[in-house]
Amino acid sequence: MWVDRFIDALRSLRTVFLIIGLGFGWLLFADHQTTDILYVTVHNTDDVMLESVRFEFGFGLTQSNILLLQVKPGEKRIVALNHPLYKGYNVEARFAGGEVRSFCANRTYPEQQQPLPLQR
């Protein structure tokens, strides 16, 4: 029966070495590099709505932007940016009254989870 042959194969010394070899191969040759993803928590600390928050970021030959719309007063939202640490990103925040804030954010912030409180 095929189940008996399968169990005999699992008990075989060759199978044990194959599994150990696959494990070592994965440890040696797999890409264990951390990804360059920043998690930015946008927090509207003002008493008026944020109409939009635009993120512009890039490095090398890539350039990207993300747009958040209608962040209520006191609301927090998490945004994932495909961007390395210690590189700033541009933020443009437009408030309900028409006021606009533009700046380069968190250029020297050392952690992948970054807070971004926004106020007029």
ABEGO torsion letter per residue (X at the ends): XAAAAAAAAAABAAAAAAAAAAAAAAAAABBABBBBBBBBBBBBABABBBABBBBBBEBEABBBBBBBBGBBBGBBBBBBBBBBBGBBBBBBBBBAAGBBBBBBBGAABABABBBBBBBX
